[in-house]
Amino acid sequence: GTWGPSALGKIQYQTAKENPPHLVCAVPLVAGPQTNYQEYYPGGVLRTEYVNTLDLLGFGTSPVILANQVFNLLWQITQNATFYPASIQIPMLMIGGWYDHNTELMTAFFEAIRTQSPVNVRTQHRLLMGPWAHGGNGTAYVGSAQQGELSYPNAAGWNDSLALAFFDHHLRSVNNNWNSTSVVTYYQMAENNWYGDTQWPTGNINSLALYPHANGQLEFNPPTNNIAVSFSSDPKDPSPTIGGPTLAPGLMQGPYNQDPAVEGRSDLIKFTTSPLTQEIKVKGAIKFFSTLMINRTDADLAIRLTDVYPDGRSMLIKDGIIRARFRNGFSASDTLSVVPGQNFDVRIDLGETAYTFLPGHCIRIDVSAANYSRFDVNLNNGGAMYIAGDSLNVTHTLRMGPLVNTLLDLPVESGTMIQENLFNRNDLKFYPNPVFPNSTLFFASGFAATNLEVVDISGKKQSGWKFDAEKKSIQCGDKTGVYILRITNKLGISATGKLVIMPQE
C-alpha cells in the first residue's frame, strides 16, 4: 500500500498506472494526477505564488509554464497523458481539503475512476474531504484542527483514522466493515458536521442566485432597474492575498479575515446580504457572473466569497479570477481584447466547497481587480503578459439589473428555507399564468435562453414540454398542477419561475 500528500500523491497515481503486481491499494492526499492548463492559469491568470513556490522546491517548471500562456497543443497532450482513470486497477482512498488548491482536480478524478476504472474496483474507491488546507506552510495541514484563523477540532485526525481502516481492510484482511463506509465522506464547514453520500456533488442540489445591488446589498431578487457601480485600482498597489488555497511560505494558508486588510481598501466593492434568518447549505461548485465595462483593453476581475460573522469578521471561503481577454476561452484563437466602454460578460469559477451559512451570519462577495500574490497582476495595457512594462490604472463598472447577468450562483441543498425562497422568486415572468393543459405560454427574459427544465413541486422532472428558444415560447404538458420552470442561457445562468396549470372546465 502507498500513502503520501501532494507530490507524493501524484507519484502514487503514476505508480498505480503502471499496475505493479504487489500494489494492493493507495491513499493519495491533496493531489490529483492531472496537469491542467487551469491548474496554472485559472481564468487565464498565472498563479504567481504557486509557480514560484514550485521553482523554490526544485521542480523548475516556470520556463515551460510561462512559454505556454494560452491553452495549446502542449497543454492538450499533457492533460490527456495525465488523466488516466481507466488505468487505476486498485482501490483508492483519496483525501482532500476544502481549502486546498487541488480540490477540483481530486473531485474530477474521483468521479472518473468511479465510472472508468475496471468494474471490479469501481465500488471500492472512497473520497474523504475535510476542512483542511494543503499544508507544507505554517501550522495548517491535512488532519490538523487549526486551519488559518479557524479551528475544527472534530475533524482532527480523521484522515489518519480512515486511512488506517482502509489499509487494515485491504492489506490485513481485518473485518472492520470498511465496505459499509460511505463512498464520499465530507465535512460541512461552519455547521461542523461530517456527512456521508454515494457521490459528490451530492444529489438534490439546486441553483440559488444572489444579486448585487447598488447600495452594497446582496439580495435574492435582482434590481428592478438597470444600474451600475464602479471602482478603480492601481496595478502598482494591488489588492493583497490574505489566506486561501496558497502554497508559498510567505503567504497565509486557509481561512482568514478579509477585513480590514482587503475590505478596508478603496480598490474594491463588496456586496453583503442581510443577516440570515435560517441556514443556507452550500454543496458544490460556486460561480460568479458579471456584465461589466472597463476603460482599458484588458483587466482582471477577482472575486472572494466570505462568511461575515455577527462580530464583523469576514472569513474567506473561496476565491476566483478571470482575465478579460480570455472571457471566451483560453486558446490563442479565443483571445479577444476589450473595447473600452463596451459591455461584456464574464464567468468566474470559485471552485467547490461544503459550507453552511448560519443564521445571524451574512454572505459577502468582494469584487476587485487583483488578488496578489496568489495571482499575477494585470498591467491593464492589453499587451504581452508576464513581462516588465508600464501599467495603467483601471476602472471597472459592474452592470446590474433585470436585463443583465451579474449574480452569484450557489449550489444549495434542497428542502431548506432557501429552496422555498428559490421556488417563489419571480425572476422569470410567464404569460399567461395560470394556464390550461397544453397551452402555449411566452416568457420575457433579458438573456437568450438555450435550455428549459421543468419540475413539479416534489422536484420530479417533467417531459413532453416543447421549448422554442427563438420565439421564447413553451408548450405546456397535459397535467394540471404547480410547476417550476427554469431556463438557462449559454453562460449557465438560470432564471426560475412558478407556473400553475389549472383544470379546464
N, C-alpha and C positions, 0 to 999 in steps of 0.2 A: 504494500500500500504506500501511497505517496501523500505528502501534506506540505503546504507552504503557501505564503502570501505573495502577491504582486508578481515580480519577475519569476519567482519560484512557482507561482500558479501557472504562468504561461508555459513554463518548461514541463509541467505536468500534462498539459494538453498536448504538447508536442511529443512527449513520451508515449502517451496513450494512443496517439495517432499511428505510431509505429507498431502497436499491438504486440509488445514483448510478451513472451509466453508466461512469465511468472507474475505479471502485473494483474492484481485482482481488483483494485478499486483506487479511487483518488479523491483528495479533498483540496481543490484549489480555492484560495481565499482572495477576495478583492481583485480578481483577474478574469479576463476572457482571452481566448486565443487570437481574436481578430486584431488586425492592424487596419484601421479605417481612416479615411480622409478626415471625417469629422471628429475623430479622437484627437487630432492635432489642430484642426481648423473648424471648430464648432461654429456654425453660422458663417463660415468663411473667414473667421478671425483666428490668427495664430494664438495658441495657448502658450504665451511667452514664458511664464514661470515653469510650466511643465517641461517644455523643450529644453530650457536652460538647466533644469534640475537633472534631466536625463544625461545631459553632457557632463555635469558635475559627477554623476555616478559612473561615468565611463562608457556610456552607450555610444556617444559620438554620432547621434542621429541628425543633428541640426543641419549639416550641409545638404543632406538629401531632402529633408523636410522643406527647407527654405528654397530649394531648387524646384520644388513642385507645389506651387502655391494654389493651384487650381486642381480640380478633380480631372485626372487624365488617365492614359492607358496604364501608366505605372501603378497608380492607385487601384485601378480596376484589377490588374493582375495580382497585386498584393492582397487586396480584400478577398479575392476568390481563393487564393492559395492558403489564407489563414482562417478560412471559415469552412470547417470540415466535420459537421455533426454526424454524418453517416460513418465516419471513421472511428467514432468513440464506441468501443465494444465492451467497456467495463462500466459498472455503476459509478456515478459521481455524486458527491455531496458538494455543491457549490455554495460558498459562504460569502456574502457581500454586505455592504452597508449603505444606508440611505444618504450619508454624507460623503461617500466615496466618489471618485471621478470615473470609476469603471462600472457604475451601476447598470447603465443601459446596455453595455457590451455583454454583461453577465446575463441579464434577463432575456436578451435576444438569443444568446447561445443556449440557454437552458430550454427555452421554448423549442428551439430547433432539435436538440438531442432528444427531447420528449417525443418527437414525431419522426425523426430521421435516423436515429441510431438503430442498430439491429433490434428486431422485435423482442428478443429475449431479455434485453436490458432496459428498454424504454420505461417500464414501470418502476424501475429500481433507482432512477435518478431522484435527487432531492435538492431543494433550494432553501437556504436559510438567509433571510435578510433582516439585519438588526440595525439599531440606531447608531451606527459606527462610521467613523472616518477611515481613511486609507491606512493611516499610521505611518511610521517612519519619520515623523516630525512632531516634536512635542510630546505631551502626555497621552494623547488620544490614540487608540489603536483598536483593532477588531477584538472585542471582548472586554474592553475596559469600561468602567462605569462612567468616568468623566469624559465627556465629549465636548470640546470647546468650553463654553460657559454654562453648559447644562450637564446634568447627571442622570444616568439611567441605571440605578443600582439593580433593578430586577432583570436587566439584560446582561449583566456582567457574567462572563464565563459560559454563556450558552453555546458559543461556538465550539469550545473545547468539549463540553458535555456531549453535544450531538456528534462531534467528530469521533469521540471515543466509542460511543454507542454504535456508530456506523462501522468503525473498524472491528469492534467486538463481533458484530453480526457477520461481516463479510470475511474477516481474516481468521477469527477464532471460533466461528460457528456457535456463538453464545445465543441461547434462546432468550432474547431480550425484547421480543415483539417489535423489532425495528420495522418490519414490513407494514405495521399498522400506523406508523408515523405519517403525518400529513406530507403530501407531495411538496407543498410550499408552506413554510413556517415564516411568518413575517411579524415585525414589531410595529404596532400602530403608535407613532410618536405623539407626545403631548397627553394622549389618553393613557399611554404607557402600559399597554396590554399586548400579549402575544396572541396571534391568531393562526389557524391552520386552514388551508384550502387545497383544492385539487389543481389550481392553476394560478398563474399571475400574467396579466392582471386578473383580479378576481371577477366573478360573474356579478350580474345585477348592478352594473355601473352606468350612470347616465351623465351627460354633459351639463354642467352648470355654468352659465355665463354671468360674469360680473362686469359692470360697465363703468369706466371712469367718467366723472362729471367735472365741469369747470371749477366747481367750488372745492375740489380735492376729495370729494366723496367717491366711494366705490359702491355701486348700488346694483340691485338685482334687475333693475329696469334701465333701458337706455335713455339718454337725454331725449326730451321731446323735440328739441330744436337742434339744428346743426351749430356746433360751437367749436372753438379752438383754444388751446393753451400752448404757450411757448416757453422754452428755456434755452439758455446759451451756455456754452462751455469752451474751455481753453485746453487744447491738447498738451500744452506745457504744464498744466496743473490738473491732471486727470482725476476723476473720481476714484478713490482708493479701494483696493480689495481688503475687506475685513472678514476673514473667515471663509468658509465654503469648502468645496472639494479641491483643495490645494495640495501641493506636494513640496514646494520649495521650503528649505529650512528657515528662511526669513519671514514666512507668512504664517498666520494663524490658520488652524485647520478645524473645520466643523462649525457648529452653530455659534454665532457671535452677534452681539447687539450692534445694529447699524446706526443707532442714534447715540452720540451726535456725529461720529467720525464720517459717516456717509450722508445721513439725512440732515445734518446741520449745515451742509454746504448749500450754496445758491445755484449750483450747476445741475440740478435735477428737479423733478416734480414728483410728488408722492400722492397716491390715492388710497384712501382708507375707508373701510366700512364702518358703520356704527357698531357699537358693542353688540355682539351676537346674543340672541336670547336662547338659542339652542345650538347644539354642536353640529359641525359640518365635518363629515368623514371623507377625506380625500384619499383616493387609492388609484394610482396610475400616473399617466404622463400628463404634465401640465403644459399648456400652450398660451402664448400671448399674441394677439393680432393687433395690428395698428394700421390705420390710414394716416399718413403724415406727409409733411413737406419740410425740406431743408433748404438752406440758402447756399449750399455747396454742391459739387458734382459727386461727392461721396462722403459718407459719415457712418458711424456705428450707432446702434440703438441697443442699450444694455438694460436688462430687467432683473430686479431682485424681488423675490416673494418673501414676505416676512409675516410673523405672528406678533401682533402688538399685545403685550401683556397688560393687565389692568394697572400695573405700576409704571407703564410707559416704555418698558424695554421693547425693542423691535428686533426680534430674533430671526436671523436668516434661516430660510428653509431651502430654497432652490434659486438658481440664477441662470441666465442665458443671454445670448447676444446675437446680433446679425449685422453684417456689413452690407450697406445698401447696394453696392454693385453686384452682390450675389443674391439679391432678392428673388431672382427667377431660377436659380440653380448655381452649381459650383464649378461647372466646366467653363473653359475659355469662351465657348460659343454662347453660354448663358450670361456672361458678364455684361452688365449694362450700366453706363453712367446715369446719374440722376440729372434731370433737368431742374435747375434751381427754381424754386417757386411753384413746382408742379407736384400734385399729389401722387403718391404711390403707396402700395400695400406691402407689408412685411409680415412674416410669421416667425416667432421666436420660440424654440423648443427649450423648456426649462428642465426637462427630464422627469424621471419617475420618483414617486415617494409614497409613503403611507403616513398620513398626518391628520390629526383631528384638531380642528379649531374649536376651542372650548367656549361655553357661554361666558360672556363678560370680556372675551378677547376680541380683537379686530383683525381682519385680513388687510394687508397692505401690499401695494406694489410700488417700488421705487424705479423711476424711469430716468436714465441718464445716458450720456454719450460714451461712457467708458466704465471699466471695472479693472483697474490696473494695479498690480502687475499680473493678475490672473490672465488677462487678455491684452494683446497688443493695442497700442493707441493709434487710432487712425489720424493721419496728418490732415485729412479732410480736403486735400488738394486734387484728388482724383487721379494722381499719378502712380508711379511704381510704388509697391508696398515693401515694407521692411528694409528700407534704406534711409540714410540720413537725408533730410530735406526740410524746407520751410513748411511750417504748419499754419493752418488757418483756423481761427475761431469759427464755431458753427452755431447756428440757431435751429433748433428743432421745433416744429409746430405740429402738435397732435390734433387730428380732426376727430370729433366725437359727435354722435347724434344718431338718429334713426336711419340715415341713409349711408352710413359709413361703417367700416369694420374695425372698430377699436374696442377690444374686450379681453378679459382674462377668462380662459376656458379651463374649468376644474372638473376632473372626473370624480363624481361623488357617489357614495353608496346609496342605493335605492332604499326607500322606506323611511327616510329621515324627514325632518321638518322641511329641509331644503328641497327634497324631491317633491313634496306637496307644493312648495312655492314654485318650483320649476313648472309643474303642470298647470299652474294658474297664471303664469306670466302671459302678457298679451303682446309678445314680440311679433307674432305673425298674425296678420288680420285676414280672415276669410270672409267672403260674401257670396251668396247669402249664408247665414249661420243663425239658427239651425236650418237643416235641410231635410229633404226626404231621401229614402234609399235610391241609389243610382243617379243622384243629381250631379250636375256639374257645378263646381264652385271655382272661384278665382281668388288669388291671393295678391296682395300688394307688398312687395319686398324691395328693399334698397339694394339688393345684390342678386346676381344671376344664379339661381339655384340649379344644381345638377343632379340632385338625388332627393327622393321622398321616402320617408319611413313612417309607418302608421302602426300604433299600438293601441289596444283597448286599455281601460283603466286598471286592469290587472297586470299590465305590462306585456301581454301576449301580442306578438307581431301579426299584422293582418296582410293578407294577399288579395289580389283582384282589383286593387285600386289603380286607375290609369293616370299617369302623370305626364303632362306636356310642359316641359320646362320653357319652351319658346313662347307659348301662349299663356304661361303662368296659370294653367288650369288643371283641375283634378276631377276625375270622375269617381264618385264615392262607391263604396261597396254596397251590398244589398241588405246589410243587417243594421238594425237600429241600435242605439247606444251612444256612449260618450267615448270619443277617441282623441288621442293626442297625435298631432301631425308635426313632423319635424322635417324641414327642408334644409339642405346643406349646400353650400357653394364650393367652388373649386379650391378655396383655401382651407376647407374643413370647418368653416364657421357655420353654426346651426342657428335657426330660428324656430321656435316652437309655439304652437297654438292649440287650443282645445276646440273641438268641433262636436256638435250634437246632431245626431241623425234621429229624427222623430218618426214614429209610425205614421203611415199615410192613411187618412181616414177614408 
